[in-house]
């Protein structure tokens, strides 16, 4: 078998696998959004989480996610800029 033919076959297989994974990911995200977006309310976003009953919110989880995002940015930005300017 010629190397060019082998390369084209391998490239085709890799593209097929990538397309399959992307299709599965798009399906899962679409399914989650289709079933979840109608349930998002202002009360859900701003109320405190409830441990043992339904109807709790995600206020604390959203705050913690944003806090970690800002903290990570504060730590990683100077470390990334150091090598960029040397």
N, C-alpha and C positions, 0 to 999 in steps of 0.2 A: 504494500500500500504506500502511496506517495505521501510525503510529509504535508503537502498542501491539502490533500484530501482529508487526512487525519485531523489537521488543524480545523478545517471547516466543519467536520463532524463534531469535534469536541466543542467548538464555539456554538454550534446549533444546540447541542445538548445543554450547555450552560445557559444559553438564552431561554430555552424551554423551562428549565428549572427555575430561573429567576422570574419568568413570567407567571409560573404557577404559584410561587411564593407571594408575589405581588398581588395576584388575583385573590388568593386566600386572605391576605391582609386587608385588601379593599372590601371584601365581603364581610369580614368580621367587624371592621370599623363601621361600615354601613349598617349592619345589623344592630350594633350597639347604639348608634345614633338614632336609627329608626324607632327602636323600642325605648330609648332613654330620654330623648329630647322632650317628649310631651310631659314627662314627670318633673322636669326642672322648673322650680318656682323660686320666687324671691325668698320665701320662707325657708325653703330647702337650703339655699345658699347661705343664709345669714343666721340660722338658728343653731343652737348647740346640739351636739350629737347625743343620742339617747342609747344607753347600753343595752337595755332589755326590752324596749318597745319600738314599734314601728313609728315612723314619722319624724325621726331625728334629722338634723341637718349636717352639713359638712363644713361649717364655719371654721372650726379649729383645724381641720385638715387642710383647708385652703390657706389659712394663715401660715401653718407650718411649712407647706410647700413653697410659698413665696419667701418665707424667712430663709429656708435652705438655699433657694435660688440666689438670693441676694448675698448670703454668706459665701456661697461657692464662687460667685462672681468677684467678690472683694478679695478672696484668697487667690483665685486662679489668674485674674487679670494681670497683676504685677508680675507673677511668675512667667506668664506667657509673653509679656512685653519685654522682659529682660533679654532673652535671646533674640528677640526681633530687632533690637536696636544695637546689638553688638556686632 
